[in-house]
Amino acid sequence: MNNLPPLKPLVSFRAAAKHQSLTKAAQELHLTHGAVSRAVKQLEEFFGFELFTRRNRGLFLTEKGAVLAKEVENSLTRLEKVCESLKIPESKRRLSVSCEPSLAMRWLMPKLDDFRRKAPQIDIHLSTAGGPIDITAEGVHLAIRRSDFAWPPHYHCTPLGKEMIGPVCSPAYWEKHKSSPKQLLHTRTRPEAWNDWSSISDIRVESDSEKYFDHFYFSLQAASTGFGLAIGPEPIVREDIKQGLLVAPYGFKKTPIDYIILSLDRPENDRNMNTFISWLKSELGLPLV
């Protein structure tokens, strides 16, 4: 504890660093200009160096002041979020979840009403993003991802099951083109998807043309309207197949990639996280090996 500065002045320093102004910091905190100035001076005396320089009537962070400001901002922001979560009644806890965009839009979002009926005490706040994530900076509890990147060693990883992919198209398109070359639909977010399929299935689909889309979501929409043959992750196209909008003429094969959940804490230590993850595993129904 001897290395810690007096903690109360850190709040004033944080506001002064944010506004680069003692006056604006005082207004934000409903303090006097002198009170904020004394708080900053107290910290400077503790550290033995200046946190701000004053020139041309402006206030500017020193190099060491900027380092401290960043750490104070991160630490106080995390503390605020923890305190906010503790104030929420146990009967209605918010769970912030970041999810791969296609999985969120085509699979998770339509199912959230079912989860809310089964666990009304948990308020799911869903955002969409893919790939690497800074869980603390993004302010989420759980991140649903594909395991195609490296994550920090202190993150806890919960496997949800193996990714399964396969070519899909509309029933009408298949009837018309099953014995002829196909138009292959590609996505720029996963340009190697067709090569991955050929590698794991030993099936190379003969094609006469190709089209490119920005995301799986759009290529699958195009496939359902009869535009061609797209690679579809099984959970994402499951409902469309059930409704007869798509068919998977070659079936689905496991890839080396897993669907995973990343978190800072072990989910089994949090009742709400554990409830949500157990529901996800049950609904996804994907093989773990």
Secondary structure, DSSP 8 states (H G I E B T S, - for coil): -TTS--SHHHHHHHHHHHHT-HHHHHHHHT--HHHHHHHHHHHHHHHTS-SEEEETTEEEE-HHHHHHHHHHHHHHHHHHHHHHHHHS-TTSEEEEEEE-HHHIIIIIHHHHHHHHHH-TTEEEEEEE--S---HHHHT-SEEEEES-S---TTSEEEEEEEEEEEEEB-HHHHHHHTTS-EEEEEETTSTTHHHHHHHHH-----EEEEEEESSHHHHHHHHHTTS-EEEEEHHHHHHHHHTTS-B-TT--EEEEEEEEEEESS-GGGSHHHHHHHHHHHHHH-----
